[in-house]
Amino acid sequence: MYRYDEFDAGFVADRVAAFREQVGRRLSGEMTEEQFRPHRLMNGLYLQLHAYMLRVAIPYGTLNSRQMRKLAHIARRYDKGYGHFTTRQNLQYNWPTLADTPAILDELASVEMHAIQTSGNCIRNVTADHFAGAAGDEIEDPRPYAEILRQWSSIHPEFSFLPRKFKIAVTGAPKDRAAVQTHDIGYQIVRNEAGETGFAVYVGGGQGRTPMVAVKIREFLAKEDLLAYTQAIVRVYNLEGRRDNKYKARIKILVHEKGLEWMTQSVEAEFAAAAREFIELPSAEIERIKAYFAPPTFAARGTDGYKARRQTDPRFAAFAATNIMAHRQPGYGSLTISLKPIGGIPGDASAEQMDVVAELAERYGHDEIRVSHEQNLILPHVALDDVPTVYDVLRVNGLATANAGLISDIIACPGLDYCSLATARSIPVAQRISERFGEGERAREIGELKIKISGCINACGHHHVGHIGILGLERKGVETYQITLGGSGDETCSVGTITGPGFLSEEVVDAIERVVDRYLAVRTSKDEDFLTAYRRVGMAPFKDALYETNRGADI
């Protein structure tokens, strides 16, 4: 993984020192909250419903055991003993005091971490496939390019005050596990007819009140042109994006209003002009960054112990079936640590659990941990014969839920329990759904099914691209929940369709059960997953099932 050089270390230290002075001025009353707001947002500090919230950047979701232990320490010392892993592969602390935030940033800087550009109208934390460097279907590891984009975009003077926040994702495989088509810019590594690797370029994706799937504006972009082309896209957006209406300020609206042809031509013209600015990415620099992401040295390992445990322990077998992904190296697997315990809060991990994950990564995972945009943790490189030992430790510590990709592996935003923007609660709904379906035989019978829940129209829970999406809204003082079906964040990206009237909080779990029961009734075999079945039969059978007994409020 990438290591800070002298510039990185000095840059982060200077930012911490500056913020310490700004916090002091706020606490002394020299600065009002409104005056302080842009300073705190530049350092990832939000003012939420009940307290400040600090969002820590985890670039492309990669960290090591030392960094994870520091996150645990901060949770224990400065917060309420836990952290919340997010859909942007970041970590949020929900209860820090303002006076403590400079000390927290100091602690983060000591392990090469920070909170810069995790908020504000700038280029946010660049995300990537959480199985990068390990997946068998990968063309090339996307993380070096995510790191290059991170370095280039950090406090970029031209792009620090964009019309709105701006998000970039990079994936290195045909199977899109980074949801690139839901981003302002999505880069997918591809191979052209000459056998060269480069990028397919997507622009204008996003969720929120106007969800849109990104459009492809280039089939193949050479690696050396990555920065010049990114600059061209962001420059067109910065110049032409709407600033008169924050709800229409995202690049997706620009693409929608101006059209694909205009956007493509504008970017290509700006890209051609950018060639004069000498920002070509040299191959030597690409190789230098790639060296930081060289795969670990894998010792030859067998699989006898792993196979024997699967044959004799049904619970372990269930865990292996859902939470172990095939690795490109024989004898190894990528292990998903679900942060979705049945009845728990999606994405939360206690300080003690973070310490456990750090210890396992150090001993069994080549000292590497990933955060997924699905709010789970991954040990990307684990010898299969070590998986039983890892599993036993996880189970003792409440981290062995065997539900990765299943119906109880729910994405949910913090909702009205924490967020000042939320209009309804997300967490209790996620808890009740997971309790209803569990991780056992019934969940395995249902198979892959992605439920995503947002507590407001901003869609931080990615409900638009859930196979089943749930949006919490307030209507006449009552929390109601709108259901969408057929969304997907993968390479077949689609925005879900609203089913009809919403459901009261006490009705929504039964409504989801009716959807699931109808899916089980219409699927052609156990191999036909929910999304495939929905796309085959359409909305009508599910809508009929949903509203046979619905007494919810019409939203």
C-alpha positions in Angstrom: 0.0 0.0 0.0 1.0 3.6 -0.5 3.4 5.2 2.0 3.6 8.9 2.7 6.7 10.7 1.4 8.0 13.9 3.0 5.6 16.1 1.1 2.6 14.1 2.3 3.7 14.1 5.9 4.4 17.9 5.9 1.2 18.7 4.0 -1.0 16.8 6.5 0.9 18.2 9.5 0.4 21.7 8.3 -3.3 21.1 7.8 -3.7 19.8 11.4 -1.8 22.8 12.8 -4.0 25.2 10.8 -7.2 23.5 11.9 -6.1 23.5 15.5 -5.8 27.3 15.3 -9.3 27.5 13.6 -10.9 25.4 16.3 -9.3 27.6 19.0 -10.9 30.6 17.4 -14.3 29.0 17.2 -14.1 27.8 20.9 -13.1 31.3 22.0 -15.9 32.9 20.2 -13.7 34.8 17.7 -15.4 32.9 14.9 -19.1 32.1 14.6 -20.4 28.7 13.6 -21.3 30.0 10.2 -17.8 31.4 9.7 -16.3 28.2 11.0 -18.3 26.0 8.8 -16.1 26.0 5.6 -13.0 25.4 7.7 -14.5 22.3 9.5 -15.9 20.9 6.2 -12.5 21.1 4.6 -11.3 18.8 7.4 -14.2 16.3 7.4 -16.0 17.7 10.4 -19.8 17.9 10.2 -22.4 19.2 12.6 -25.0 16.4 12.9 -28.3 16.1 14.7 -26.9 15.6 18.2 -23.1 16.2 17.9 -20.2 16.8 15.6 -19.3 13.9 13.2 -15.7 13.4 11.9 -15.3 11.5 8.6 -11.9 9.9 8.1 -10.6 9.2 4.6 -9.6 5.6 3.8 -8.4 6.1 0.2 -9.6 3.3 -2.1 -10.6 1.4 1.1 -7.1 0.1 1.9 -5.5 0.2 5.3 -3.1 -1.8 7.5 -3.2 -3.2 11.0 -1.4 -0.2 12.5 -4.0 2.2 11.0 -6.9 0.0 12.1 -5.5 -0.1 15.7 -5.3 3.7 15.6 -8.9 4.0 14.5 -9.8 1.7 17.4 -7.8 3.8 19.8 -9.5 7.0 18.7 -13.0 5.4 19.0 -12.1 4.3 22.5 -10.5 7.6 23.7 -12.4 10.3 21.9 -15.8 8.7 20.9 -18.2 6.2 22.4 -16.1 3.1 21.6 -17.1 2.5 18.0 -16.8 3.7 14.4 -19.1 3.5 11.4 -17.8 2.3 8.1 -19.5 4.1 5.2 -20.5 3.5 1.5 -17.5 5.7 0.5 -15.0 3.3 2.1 -14.5 5.9 4.9 -15.0 5.8 8.7 -17.2 8.1 10.7 -17.0 9.0 14.4 -20.4 10.2 15.5 -19.6 11.7 18.9 -16.3 13.6 19.0 -16.1 17.0 20.8 -15.0 20.0 18.9 -12.1 20.6 21.3 -10.8 17.0 20.7 -10.8 17.1 16.8 -7.3 18.6 16.4 -5.9 15.9 18.7 -7.8 13.2 16.6 -6.3 14.6 13.4 -2.9 14.5 15.0 -3.4 10.9 15.9 -4.5 10.1 12.4 -1.5 11.9 10.9 0.8 9.7 13.0 -0.4 6.6 11.0 -0.6 8.4 7.6 -4.3 9.1 7.7 -6.4 12.3 7.5 -9.9 13.7 7.0 -9.1 16.0 4.1 -11.7 16.2 1.2 -14.2 13.9 2.9 -16.7 16.7 2.7 -17.2 20.0 0.8 -17.6 20.8 -2.9 -14.4 19.1 -4.0 -13.2 15.8 -5.3 -14.0 13.4 -2.6 -12.2 10.2 -1.4 -11.5 8.1 -4.6 -12.9 4.6 -4.2 -12.1 1.2 -5.8 -13.0 -2.5 -5.9 -12.5 -3.9 -2.4 -11.1 -7.1 -3.9 -8.5 -5.2 -5.9 -5.2 -7.0 -6.3 -6.8 -10.3 -5.3 -9.8 -11.0 -7.6 -9.3 -13.7 -10.2 -11.2 -11.8 -12.8 -9.1 -8.6 -12.5 -7.4 -7.2 -15.6 -5.2 -4.9 -13.5 -5.1 -3.6 -9.9 -7.0 -0.2 -10.0 -5.6 1.1 -6.7 -2.4 2.7 -8.2 -4.6 4.8 -10.5 -6.9 5.7 -7.6 -3.8 6.8 -5.7 -2.5 8.9 -8.6 -6.0 10.5 -8.8 -5.9 11.1 -5.0 -2.5 12.8 -5.2 -3.5 14.9 -8.2 -6.8 16.0 -6.7 -5.8 16.8 -3.2 -6.5 20.6 -2.6 -6.2 21.1 -6.4 -6.4 24.9 -6.7 -8.8 24.8 -9.7 -11.2 22.2 -8.3 -11.4 22.9 -4.5 -14.7 24.9 -4.9 -16.7 23.0 -7.5 -20.5 23.5 -8.0 -21.0 20.5 -5.8 -19.2 17.5 -4.4 -17.5 15.3 -6.9 -16.9 11.5 -6.7 -14.6 9.2 -8.7 -14.4 5.4 -8.6 -12.0 3.0 -10.4 -12.5 -0.7 -11.0 -10.1 -3.2 -12.6 -12.4 -6.1 -13.6 -15.3 -6.7 -16.0 -17.4 -7.4 -12.9 -18.0 -4.0 -11.4 -17.6 -4.1 -7.6 -17.0 -0.4 -7.3 -20.3 0.9 -8.7 -18.5 3.1 -11.2 -21.7 4.0 -13.1 -23.1 5.7 -10.1 -20.2 8.1 -9.9 -19.5 11.6 -11.4 -16.6 9.9 -13.1 -16.2 6.1 -13.3 -13.0 4.5 -14.7 -13.1 0.8 -15.7 -9.8 -0.8 -16.7 -10.2 -2.6 -20.1 -8.0 -4.2 -22.7 -8.1 -3.0 -26.3 -7.7 -5.0 -29.4 -4.0 -4.4 -29.3 -3.8 -6.0 -25.9 -3.1 -2.7 -24.2 -4.8 -1.8 -20.9 -6.5 1.5 -20.4 -9.8 2.9 -19.2 -13.4 3.0 -20.4 -14.7 6.3 -19.1 -18.2 6.9 -17.6 -19.5 10.4 -16.7 -22.6 11.7 -15.0 -23.8 9.0 -12.6 -25.2 9.8 -9.3 -28.1 9.2 -6.9 -29.9 11.6 -4.6 -33.1 13.3 -5.6 -32.3 12.8 -9.4 -30.7 9.4 -9.8 -28.9 8.8 -13.1 -26.7 6.1 -14.5 -23.5 7.4 -16.0 -22.9 7.4 -19.7 -19.8 6.1 -21.4 -18.0 8.9 -23.2 -14.9 7.0 -24.2 -14.3 3.4 -25.0 -10.6 3.5 -24.4 -8.3 6.0 -22.7 -4.6 5.4 -22.5 -3.1 5.3 -19.0 -0.8 8.2 -19.7 -3.8 10.4 -20.4 -5.6 9.7 -17.1 -4.9 13.0 -15.4 -5.3 15.1 -18.5 -8.7 13.5 -19.3 -9.9 13.8 -15.7 -8.9 17.5 -15.7 -10.8 18.0 -18.9 -14.0 16.5 -17.5 -13.8 18.4 -14.2 -12.9 21.6 -15.9 -16.0 21.4 -18.2 -18.1 20.7 -15.2 -16.5 23.5 -13.2 -17.1 26.0 -16.0 -20.5 24.8 -17.1 -22.1 23.2 -14.1 -25.1 24.9 -12.5 -24.3 27.1 -9.5 -27.7 28.8 -9.2 -29.4 25.8 -7.8 -27.7 23.2 -5.5 -30.2 20.6 -6.5 -29.1 20.9 -10.2 -25.4 21.5 -9.5 -24.1 17.9 -10.1 -22.4 16.9 -13.3 -25.2 14.4 -14.0 -27.6 17.3 -14.5 -25.1 19.0 -16.9 -24.9 15.7 -18.9 -28.7 15.4 -18.9 -29.4 19.0 -19.9 -26.7 19.4 -22.5 -26.7 15.8 -23.8 -24.2 13.0 -24.4 -22.9 14.4 -27.7 -22.3 17.9 -26.2 -20.5 16.5 -23.2 -18.3 14.2 -25.2 -17.3 16.9 -27.6 -16.7 19.4 -24.8 -14.5 17.0 -22.9 -12.6 16.0 -26.0 -11.9 19.6 -26.9 -10.7 20.4 -23.4 -8.6 17.3 -23.4 -6.9 18.3 -26.7 -6.2 21.7 -25.2 -4.8 20.2 -22.0 -2.1 18.4 -24.0 -0.4 21.8 -24.1 -0.2 21.9 -20.3 2.1 19.0 -20.1 0.2 16.9 -17.6 0.8 13.6 -19.3 1.2 10.9 -16.8 4.7 9.4 -17.4 5.0 5.6 -17.5 7.9 5.8 -14.9 5.5 7.5 -12.5 2.9 4.9 -13.0 5.4 2.2 -12.3 6.6 4.0 -9.2 3.1 4.1 -7.7 2.4 0.5 -8.8 5.4 -0.7 -6.8 3.6 0.4 -3.6 0.8 -2.0 -4.5 2.9 -5.1 -5.4 1.2 -8.3 -4.3 2.6 -10.0 -1.2 4.8 -13.0 -1.5 2.5 -16.0 -1.3 3.8 -19.2 0.2 2.5 -22.4 -1.3 -0.4 -23.5 0.9 -2.7 -26.5 0.8 -6.4 -26.6 1.4 -6.9 -29.9 3.2 -7.8 -28.3 6.6 -10.2 -25.9 5.0 -12.0 -28.6 3.1 -12.2 -30.9 6.1 -13.7 -28.1 8.2 -16.3 -27.4 5.6 -17.3 -31.0 5.5 -17.7 -31.4 9.3 -18.9 -28.0 10.5 -22.2 -26.8 8.9 -21.9 -23.3 10.3 -18.3 -22.9 9.0 -19.5 -24.3 5.6 -22.2 -21.6 5.5 -19.6 -18.9 6.3 -17.2 -20.2 3.6 -20.0 -20.3 1.0 -20.9 -16.7 1.4 -17.9 -14.9 2.9 -14.9 -16.4 1.0 -14.3 -15.2 -2.5 -11.9 -17.0 -4.9 -8.4 -15.5 -5.0 -6.1 -15.3 -8.0 -3.5 -17.2 -6.0 -4.2 -21.0 -5.6 -4.7 -21.9 -1.9 -5.9 -18.4 -0.9 -9.2 -16.6 -0.6 -10.5 -13.1 0.2 -12.5 -13.2 3.4 -15.4 -10.8 4.0 -16.0 -9.8 7.6 -19.6 -8.9 7.8 -20.4 -5.8 9.8 -24.1 -6.8 9.6 -24.8 -8.9 12.6 -28.4 -10.1 12.8 -30.2 -7.3 14.5 -27.1 -5.0 14.6 -26.4 -1.6 13.1 -25.0 -1.9 9.5 -21.4 -0.7 9.2 -20.7 -0.3 12.9 -17.6 -1.9 14.5 -16.5 -1.5 18.2 -13.0 -0.5 19.1 -12.5 -4.1 20.4 -13.6 -5.5 17.1 -11.3 -3.2 15.1 -8.4 -4.4 17.3 -9.4 -8.0 16.5 -9.5 -7.3 12.8 -6.1 -5.6 13.0 -4.6 -8.7 14.8 -6.0 -11.1 12.3 -4.8 -9.0 9.3 -1.3 -8.9 10.8 -1.1 -12.6 11.6 -3.0 -14.2 8.7 -3.8 -11.5 6.1 -0.4 -10.0 5.0 -1.2 -6.9 7.1 -3.9 -5.6 4.7 -7.5 -4.7 5.3 -10.1 -3.3 2.9 -13.3 -1.4 3.5 -16.0 -2.1 1.0 -18.6 0.3 -0.2 -21.1 -2.2 1.1 -20.0 -1.4 4.7 -18.0 -4.5 5.4 -14.4 -5.3 6.0 -12.2 -7.6 3.9 -9.0 -9.5 4.5 -8.0 -9.8 0.9 -5.2 -12.4 1.2 -5.9 -15.3 3.5 -4.5 -18.8 3.1 -7.5 -21.1 3.0 -6.1 -23.4 5.6 -5.9 -20.4 7.9 -9.6 -19.6 7.4 -10.9 -22.0 10.1 -8.6 -20.3 12.7 -9.7 -16.8 11.5 -13.3 -17.8 11.6 -13.1 -19.1 15.2 -11.7 -15.8 16.3 -14.3 -13.8 14.4 -17.1 -15.9 15.9 -16.0 -15.3 19.5 -16.0 -11.5 18.7 -19.3 -11.3 16.9 -17.9 -10.9 13.5 -18.6 -14.3 11.8 -22.1 -13.5 10.4 -22.4 -15.7 7.3 -24.4 -13.3 5.2 -22.2 -11.5 2.7 -24.4 -10.8 -0.3 -27.5 -12.2 1.3 -30.7 -10.4 2.2 -29.5 -9.4 5.7 -26.2 -7.9 4.4 -28.0 -4.5 4.2 -26.6 -1.1 3.4 -28.1 1.6 5.5 -27.3 5.2 6.2 -27.4 6.5 9.8 -30.7 8.1 9.1 -32.7 10.2 11.7 -30.9 8.6 14.6 -27.9 10.8 13.7 -28.3 12.9 10.6 -29.7 16.4 10.6 -30.8 16.0 6.9 -32.7 12.7 7.4 -36.5 12.5 7.3 -36.9 9.0 8.7 -35.0 6.3 10.5 -32.9 3.8 8.6 -31.2 1.7 11.3 -34.3 0.3 13.0 -35.8 -0.8 9.7 -32.5 -2.6 8.7 -32.4 -4.3 12.1 -35.9 -5.6 11.8 -35.4 -6.9 8.3 -32.2 -8.7 9.3 -34.0 -10.2 12.3 -36.8 -11.4 10.0 -34.6 -13.1 7.4 -31.5 -13.9 9.4 -28.4 -15.7 8.0 -29.7 -19.3 8.1 -31.3 -21.7 5.7 -34.0 -19.2 4.7 -31.5 -16.5 3.8 -29.5 -19.0 1.8 -32.6 -20.2 0.0 -33.4 -16.6 -1.1 -29.8 -16.2 -2.3 -28.1 -13.0 -3.5 -30.4 -10.0 -2.7 -29.2 -6.5 -2.0 -31.4 -4.4 0.2 -30.3 -0.7 0.6 -32.0 1.8 2.8 -31.8 5.6 2.9 -33.3 7.9 5.5 -33.8 10.8 3.1 -33.8 11.7 -0.6 -30.0 12.3 -0.5 -29.6 8.5 -0.9 -26.5 8.0 1.3 -27.8 4.4 1.7 -27.7 3.9 -2.1 -31.4 2.8 -2.2 -31.7 3.7 -5.9 -29.4 0.8 -6.9 -30.7 -1.7 -4.4 -32.3 -4.8 -5.8 -34.8 -3.8 -3.2 -34.5 -0.1 -2.2 -36.1 1.6 0.7 -36.4 5.4 1.1 -37.6 6.8 4.4 -39.6 10.0 4.1 -41.7 12.2 6.4 -45.3 12.8 5.5 -47.5 14.8 7.9 -45.3 14.0 10.8 -45.2 10.3 10.1 -42.3 8.2 8.8 -43.2 6.4 5.6 -41.1 4.1 3.4 -41.1 4.1 -0.3 -40.0 0.8 -2.0 -38.1 0.5 -5.3 -37.3 -2.7 -7.2 -34.8 -3.6 -9.8 -31.9 -1.3 -9.0 -28.3 -2.5 -9.5 -24.9 -0.9 -8.9 -22.8 -3.4 -10.9 -21.8 -3.5 -14.6 -25.6 -3.8 -15.5 -26.3 -0.6 -13.5 -29.9 0.4 -13.2 -32.0 2.7 -11.1 -34.9 1.0 -9.3 -38.5 1.7 -10.1 -40.9 3.0 -7.4 -43.6 0.4 -6.7 -46.3 2.7 -5.6 -47.6 4.1 -2.3 -45.3 4.0 0.7 -45.6 1.9 3.9 -45.6 2.9 7.5 -42.7 1.8 9.7 -44.6 -1.1 11.2 -45.6 -2.3 7.8 -42.4 -2.2 5.8 -40.8 -5.5 6.9 -44.0 -7.4 6.0 -44.0 -5.6 2.7 -40.4 -6.8 2.0 -41.5 -10.3 2.9 -44.3 -10.2 0.4 -41.8 -9.1 -2.3 -39.4 -11.9 -1.4 -42.2 -14.5 -1.3 -43.3 -13.4 -4.8 -39.8 -13.7 -6.0 -39.5 -17.3 -4.7 -42.8 -18.1 -6.5 -41.8 -16.7 -9.9 -38.2 -17.7 -10.2 -37.5 -20.5 -12.7 -34.9 -22.2 -10.5 -32.8 -21.7 -7.4 -30.1 -20.4 -9.7 -32.2 -17.5 -10.8 -31.4 -14.6 -8.5 -33.8 -11.8 -7.6 -32.5 -9.2 -10.0 -32.6 -11.7 -13.0 -36.1 -12.8 -12.0 -37.3 -9.2 -11.7 -35.9 -8.2 -15.0 -37.6 -11.2 -16.6 -41.1 -10.8 -15.2 -41.2 -7.0 -14.6 -42.9 -5.0 -11.8 -46.5 -6.3 -12.1 -46.3 -9.5 -10.1 -44.4 -7.8 -7.3 -46.7 -4.8 -7.2 -49.7 -7.1 -6.9 -48.1 -8.9 -4.0 -47.2 -5.7 -2.3 -50.5 -4.0 -2.3 -52.9 -6.9 -1.7 -52.9 -5.9 2.0 -51.2 -2.5 2.1 -52.7 0.2 4.3 -49.8 2.5 4.1 -49.8 6.2 3.5 -49.8 7.3 -0.1 -46.5 9.2 -0.8 
